[in-house]
């Protein structure tokens, strides 16, 4: 049992020594990726969970079943976006793909918030947010690995 404690301590020490050897640039990349993943997961869960409530509040005359479809629409286009991202990632750099994802998500948010009295535009914005948000998680790791030198 003493051996397992020693092994754990040596693994922990190894982890901290690896972190200590990172350059300032590598620490910035890891920090950026951590913040971006935090924002990505928050945006995906918020949109998926609150799309229905958003439509119920802005379109009280709509049937509940129509509002429930908004979450399905978001997650459906999220799935389509992930499928489309595979061939796109083979042709486009991770930096350009992530930039287009961010721009697409902001345009979708602007559409939903500025034209929130139009049912079709709101649904289009939710679908657009799903499609552009889809590949962000994988792309951030791809971008980080392309920016960091493996030692």
MITORSE-882542 format. One record per residue (C-alpha): x, y negated, z negated. Coordinates in nm, 2 decimals. Example, Ala and Ser with C-alpha at 12.3 -4.5 7.8 and 13.67 -1.06 7.14 Angstrom:
<recs>
<rec><X>1.23</X><Y>0.45</Y><Z>-0.78</Z></rec>
<rec><X>1.37</X><Y>0.11</Y><Z>-0.71</Z></rec>
</recs>
This chain:
<recs>
<rec><X>0.00</X><Y>0.00</Y><Z>0.00</Z></rec>
<rec><X>0.29</X><Y>-0.23</Y><Z>-0.06</Z></rec>
<rec><X>0.40</X><Y>-0.17</Y><Z>0.30</Z></rec>
<rec><X>0.06</X><Y>-0.30</Y><Z>0.44</Z></rec>
<rec><X>0.10</X><Y>-0.62</Y><Z>0.23</Z></rec>
<rec><X>0.45</X><Y>-0.67</Y><Z>0.37</Z></rec>
<rec><X>0.33</X><Y>-0.61</Y><Z>0.72</Z></rec>
<rec><X>0.04</X><Y>-0.86</Y><Z>0.68</Z></rec>
<rec><X>0.28</X><Y>-1.12</Y><Z>0.55</Z></rec>
<rec><X>0.52</X><Y>-1.07</Y><Z>0.83</Z></rec>
<rec><X>0.24</X><Y>-1.10</Y><Z>1.09</Z></rec>
<rec><X>0.12</X><Y>-1.42</Y><Z>0.92</Z></rec>
<rec><X>0.47</X><Y>-1.56</Y><Z>0.91</Z></rec>
<rec><X>0.51</X><Y>-1.47</Y><Z>1.28</Z></rec>
<rec><X>0.19</X><Y>-1.65</Y><Z>1.37</Z></rec>
<rec><X>0.30</X><Y>-1.97</Y><Z>1.18</Z></rec>
<rec><X>0.65</X><Y>-1.95</Y><Z>1.33</Z></rec>
<rec><X>0.50</X><Y>-1.92</Y><Z>1.68</Z></rec>
<rec><X>0.28</X><Y>-2.23</Y><Z>1.61</Z></rec>
<rec><X>0.59</X><Y>-2.42</Y><Z>1.48</Z></rec>
<rec><X>0.77</X><Y>-2.34</Y><Z>1.81</Z></rec>
<rec><X>0.51</X><Y>-2.50</Y><Z>2.03</Z></rec>
<rec><X>0.60</X><Y>-2.83</Y><Z>2.20</Z></rec>
<rec><X>0.39</X><Y>-3.14</Y><Z>2.14</Z></rec>
<rec><X>0.24</X><Y>-3.10</Y><Z>2.49</Z></rec>
<rec><X>0.14</X><Y>-2.74</Y><Z>2.41</Z></rec>
<rec><X>-0.02</X><Y>-2.85</Y><Z>2.09</Z></rec>
<rec><X>-0.22</X><Y>-3.12</Y><Z>2.28</Z></rec>
<rec><X>-0.33</X><Y>-2.87</Y><Z>2.54</Z></rec>
<rec><X>-0.45</X><Y>-2.63</Y><Z>2.26</Z></rec>
<rec><X>-0.62</X><Y>-2.92</Y><Z>2.08</Z></rec>
<rec><X>-0.80</X><Y>-3.04</Y><Z>2.40</Z></rec>
<rec><X>-0.91</X><Y>-2.68</Y><Z>2.48</Z></rec>
<rec><X>-1.05</X><Y>-2.64</Y><Z>2.12</Z></rec>
<rec><X>-1.24</X><Y>-2.96</Y><Z>2.14</Z></rec>
<rec><X>-1.37</X><Y>-2.89</Y><Z>2.49</Z></rec>
<rec><X>-1.49</X><Y>-2.54</Y><Z>2.39</Z></rec>
<rec><X>-1.66</X><Y>-2.68</Y><Z>2.08</Z></rec>
<rec><X>-1.84</X><Y>-2.93</Y><Z>2.30</Z></rec>
<rec><X>-1.92</X><Y>-2.67</Y><Z>2.57</Z></rec>
<rec><X>-2.07</X><Y>-2.42</Y><Z>2.33</Z></rec>
<rec><X>-2.27</X><Y>-2.70</Y><Z>2.16</Z></rec>
<rec><X>-2.41</X><Y>-2.83</Y><Z>2.49</Z></rec>
<rec><X>-2.50</X><Y>-2.48</Y><Z>2.61</Z></rec>
<rec><X>-2.68</X><Y>-2.38</Y><Z>2.29</Z></rec>
<rec><X>-2.85</X><Y>-2.72</Y><Z>2.26</Z></rec>
<rec><X>-2.98</X><Y>-2.73</Y><Z>2.61</Z></rec>
<rec><X>-3.09</X><Y>-2.37</Y><Z>2.61</Z></rec>
<rec><X>-3.26</X><Y>-2.40</Y><Z>2.27</Z></rec>
<rec><X>-3.41</X><Y>-2.75</Y><Z>2.31</Z></rec>
<rec><X>-3.51</X><Y>-2.77</Y><Z>2.67</Z></rec>
<rec><X>-3.86</X><Y>-2.63</Y><Z>2.59</Z></rec>
<rec><X>-3.91</X><Y>-2.88</Y><Z>2.30</Z></rec>
<rec><X>-3.78</X><Y>-3.17</Y><Z>2.52</Z></rec>
<rec><X>-4.04</X><Y>-3.09</Y><Z>2.78</Z></rec>
<rec><X>-4.32</X><Y>-3.05</Y><Z>2.52</Z></rec>
<rec><X>-4.24</X><Y>-3.39</Y><Z>2.38</Z></rec>
<rec><X>-4.21</X><Y>-3.57</Y><Z>2.72</Z></rec>
<rec><X>-4.49</X><Y>-3.39</Y><Z>2.90</Z></rec>
<rec><X>-4.76</X><Y>-3.32</Y><Z>2.63</Z></rec>
<rec><X>-5.02</X><Y>-3.25</Y><Z>2.91</Z></rec>
<rec><X>-4.81</X><Y>-2.96</Y><Z>3.04</Z></rec>
<rec><X>-4.90</X><Y>-2.61</Y><Z>2.93</Z></rec>
<rec><X>-4.67</X><Y>-2.44</Y><Z>2.67</Z></rec>
<rec><X>-4.59</X><Y>-2.16</Y><Z>2.91</Z></rec>
<rec><X>-4.45</X><Y>-2.42</Y><Z>3.16</Z></rec>
<rec><X>-4.23</X><Y>-2.57</Y><Z>2.89</Z></rec>
<rec><X>-4.10</X><Y>-2.23</Y><Z>2.79</Z></rec>
<rec><X>-3.99</X><Y>-2.17</Y><Z>3.15</Z></rec>
<rec><X>-3.74</X><Y>-2.46</Y><Z>3.10</Z></rec>
<rec><X>-3.51</X><Y>-2.24</Y><Z>2.88</Z></rec>
<rec><X>-3.55</X><Y>-1.96</Y><Z>3.13</Z></rec>
<rec><X>-3.46</X><Y>-2.20</Y><Z>3.41</Z></rec>
<rec><X>-3.15</X><Y>-2.32</Y><Z>3.23</Z></rec>
<rec><X>-3.02</X><Y>-1.97</Y><Z>3.15</Z></rec>
<rec><X>-3.11</X><Y>-1.84</Y><Z>3.49</Z></rec>
<rec><X>-2.91</X><Y>-2.12</Y><Z>3.66</Z></rec>
<rec><X>-2.63</X><Y>-2.06</Y><Z>3.41</Z></rec>
<rec><X>-2.62</X><Y>-1.70</Y><Z>3.53</Z></rec>
<rec><X>-2.62</X><Y>-1.81</Y><Z>3.90</Z></rec>
<rec><X>-2.35</X><Y>-2.06</Y><Z>3.83</Z></rec>
<rec><X>-2.13</X><Y>-1.80</Y><Z>3.67</Z></rec>
<rec><X>-2.18</X><Y>-1.57</Y><Z>3.97</Z></rec>
<rec><X>-2.10</X><Y>-1.86</Y><Z>4.21</Z></rec>
<rec><X>-1.79</X><Y>-1.97</Y><Z>4.00</Z></rec>
<rec><X>-1.60</X><Y>-1.65</Y><Z>4.09</Z></rec>
<rec><X>-1.55</X><Y>-1.72</Y><Z>4.46</Z></rec>
<rec><X>-1.52</X><Y>-2.09</Y><Z>4.40</Z></rec>
<rec><X>-1.24</X><Y>-2.04</Y><Z>4.14</Z></rec>
<rec><X>-1.04</X><Y>-1.85</Y><Z>4.41</Z></rec>
<rec><X>-1.04</X><Y>-2.16</Y><Z>4.63</Z></rec>
<rec><X>-1.04</X><Y>-2.45</Y><Z>4.39</Z></rec>
<rec><X>-0.79</X><Y>-2.54</Y><Z>4.12</Z></rec>
<rec><X>-0.89</X><Y>-2.51</Y><Z>3.76</Z></rec>
<rec><X>-0.84</X><Y>-2.89</Y><Z>3.71</Z></rec>
<rec><X>-1.07</X><Y>-2.98</Y><Z>4.00</Z></rec>
<rec><X>-1.33</X><Y>-2.72</Y><Z>3.90</Z></rec>
<rec><X>-1.34</X><Y>-2.85</Y><Z>3.54</Z></rec>
<rec><X>-1.36</X><Y>-3.20</Y><Z>3.66</Z></rec>
<rec><X>-1.65</X><Y>-3.12</Y><Z>3.90</Z></rec>
<rec><X>-1.83</X><Y>-2.93</Y><Z>3.61</Z></rec>
<rec><X>-1.80</X><Y>-3.24</Y><Z>3.38</Z></rec>
<rec><X>-1.92</X><Y>-3.48</Y><Z>3.65</Z></rec>
<rec><X>-2.21</X><Y>-3.25</Y><Z>3.75</Z></rec>
<rec><X>-2.31</X><Y>-3.21</Y><Z>3.38</Z></rec>
<rec><X>-2.31</X><Y>-3.59</Y><Z>3.33</Z></rec>
<rec><X>-2.51</X><Y>-3.65</Y><Z>3.65</Z></rec>
<rec><X>-2.76</X><Y>-3.39</Y><Z>3.52</Z></rec>
<rec><X>-2.78</X><Y>-3.56</Y><Z>3.18</Z></rec>
<rec><X>-2.83</X><Y>-3.90</Y><Z>3.34</Z></rec>
<rec><X>-3.11</X><Y>-3.76</Y><Z>3.57</Z></rec>
<rec><X>-3.29</X><Y>-3.60</Y><Z>3.27</Z></rec>
<rec><X>-3.27</X><Y>-3.90</Y><Z>3.05</Z></rec>
<rec><X>-3.33</X><Y>-4.18</Y><Z>3.30</Z></rec>
<rec><X>-3.61</X><Y>-4.01</Y><Z>3.50</Z></rec>
<rec><X>-3.77</X><Y>-3.83</Y><Z>3.21</Z></rec>
<rec><X>-4.12</X><Y>-3.91</Y><Z>3.32</Z></rec>
<rec><X>-4.09</X><Y>-3.69</Y><Z>3.63</Z></rec>
<rec><X>-4.15</X><Y>-3.32</Y><Z>3.56</Z></rec>
<rec><X>-3.97</X><Y>-3.20</Y><Z>3.88</Z></rec>
<rec><X>-3.66</X><Y>-3.42</Y><Z>3.83</Z></rec>
<rec><X>-3.64</X><Y>-3.31</Y><Z>3.46</Z></rec>
<rec><X>-3.65</X><Y>-2.94</Y><Z>3.56</Z></rec>
<rec><X>-3.40</X><Y>-3.01</Y><Z>3.84</Z></rec>
<rec><X>-3.17</X><Y>-3.18</Y><Z>3.59</Z></rec>
<rec><X>-3.20</X><Y>-2.88</Y><Z>3.35</Z></rec>
<rec><X>-3.11</X><Y>-2.64</Y><Z>3.63</Z></rec>
<rec><X>-2.83</X><Y>-2.86</Y><Z>3.75</Z></rec>
<rec><X>-2.69</X><Y>-2.87</Y><Z>3.39</Z></rec>
<rec><X>-2.70</X><Y>-2.49</Y><Z>3.38</Z></rec>
<rec><X>-2.52</X><Y>-2.44</Y><Z>3.71</Z></rec>
<rec><X>-2.24</X><Y>-2.70</Y><Z>3.63</Z></rec>
<rec><X>-2.20</X><Y>-2.59</Y><Z>3.27</Z></rec>
<rec><X>-2.17</X><Y>-2.22</Y><Z>3.37</Z></rec>
<rec><X>-1.80</X><Y>-2.19</Y><Z>3.45</Z></rec>
<rec><X>-1.66</X><Y>-2.44</Y><Z>3.20</Z></rec>
<rec><X>-1.57</X><Y>-2.18</Y><Z>2.94</Z></rec>
<rec><X>-1.36</X><Y>-1.96</Y><Z>3.16</Z></rec>
<rec><X>-1.22</X><Y>-2.26</Y><Z>3.35</Z></rec>
<rec><X>-1.08</X><Y>-2.42</Y><Z>3.04</Z></rec>
<rec><X>-0.88</X><Y>-2.11</Y><Z>2.96</Z></rec>
<rec><X>-0.76</X><Y>-2.09</Y><Z>3.32</Z></rec>
<rec><X>-0.66</X><Y>-2.45</Y><Z>3.31</Z></rec>
<rec><X>-0.47</X><Y>-2.41</Y><Z>2.98</Z></rec>
<rec><X>-0.28</X><Y>-2.10</Y><Z>3.11</Z></rec>
<rec><X>-0.18</X><Y>-2.29</Y><Z>3.42</Z></rec>
<rec><X>-0.05</X><Y>-2.58</Y><Z>3.21</Z></rec>
<rec><X>0.14</X><Y>-2.39</Y><Z>2.95</Z></rec>
<rec><X>0.46</X><Y>-2.20</Y><Z>3.01</Z></rec>
<rec><X>0.46</X><Y>-1.85</Y><Z>2.88</Z></rec>
<rec><X>0.77</X><Y>-1.76</Y><Z>2.68</Z></rec>
</recs>
